[in-house]
């Protein structure tokens, strides 16, 4: 994919490089390169987890944007992938609420995402067994 061929973390990943990668993912999303955005978001999330931890706003923004991209109109999103990102959002929802408070946009995004992920899962035949 396009993103994989020219975007890699070089040197030290930090909050600034994570933010830049997230901005690039937003751009990829806007121009319809959803698979490339997901690939880059996954590697950005690994770096953000490693460097910043899960209590960090930048890491949590990456989680939110990864989930948003996977449940968007991306035709290649699988049931398992949506289930996985749903678990990630639910796992970190309490952290987001605790750190940022109920009224914060990130908390509201995670809250909305939980419902949207559930709705997206219900569009798959596999959901009948869950």
N, C-alpha and C positions, 0 to 999 in steps of 0.2 A: 504493500500500500504506500501511498504518497507520504504519509506522516512517518512511517517507519524508516523510509530511506533517507530522510534528511533531518530528523529531529531525534537526538539522543542527548542525554544528560552528560555533559563533559565537565570535569572538574568537580567542584563542590556544589551540590544541590542545596539551595537555601530558600527562604520564603520568597525572595524575588524571582528566582528561576521557576519555582512552583507557580507563582502568579502569572509569569510570562507563558508558561506551558498551558495554563488554564485559559488565558486569553487566546492563545492559538487554537485551542479546542473549540472555543466559542466561534472563532472565525471559520474553522472547518465545518462546524455545524451549520452556520449561516449559508455557506456555499454548497451544502448538501453532501459533504464528505463525512457521513455519519460513521462508517466503519473505521475510517482513519481517526476520527475524533475519539471513538471508543478505545482503539488501540493505544493512542497517546494518553487518554485519561487513565487507563489501567496502569501504564508505566508511571505516570505522574502520581497516582495514588500510592503506588509502592514506595516511590521516593519520598513523598510527603509523610507517609507513615514512618519511614525509617528516620528521616531528618527532623520532622516537626512533632510527630506523635498524633494520636487521634483527638486530643483535646484542643488542637489548634484550629483556628477558624479557616485557614487556607486548606487544610486537609479535609475538613468537613464540607467546604465548598466544592472540592473535587468529587467527594461522594455524591453530593446533591446533583452536580452537573452530569456525572456518569449515569446516575439513575434517570435523570431527565432525558438524556440522549438515548439510552437503551429503550425507554418506553415511548419514545417519539415515533414518527412514521418510518423508523428503520426496519425495513422488511426482513433483514437477516436476524433480528433479535429472536432468540429461542425461549421457550417456556422456562428452561433451566436457568438461562442467563437472567431472565426477569425475576425468577424466584431468588436467585443469588443476590441480585442488587436490592431486592425487597428486604432480604434478611440483613443486608448491610445498613440500609436506611433505618430499619427498626432497631437494630443493635445500637446505633449511635443517636437515635432520637432523644433519649433521656439526657445524654451528654450535651447535645445541642440546647435542649430546654434549660438544663442546669446552668450552663455557661452563659447563654445569651438571654434567657428569659422568654416568656410566652409571646410577647409582642414583637420580638425580633424577626426580621424578614427571613433569616435562615431557618428559624424554628417554624415559621409559617410554611416555608417551602417544604421542609421535611414532613410536616403534617399533611399537606396537600399531596405530596409524593406517595405517602402511605396509601391513601385512598386511590390515587391514580394507578399505582402498581397493582393493587388488588383488582381494579376494573380491567386492566390490561391482561392480567392472568386469566380472568374469566372468559376472555375471547378465545382461549386455547381449549381444544377438546380435552387435553390432559387435566384441566382444572376439575373435571368431574370426579376424579379420584382424590382430590385434596380438600 
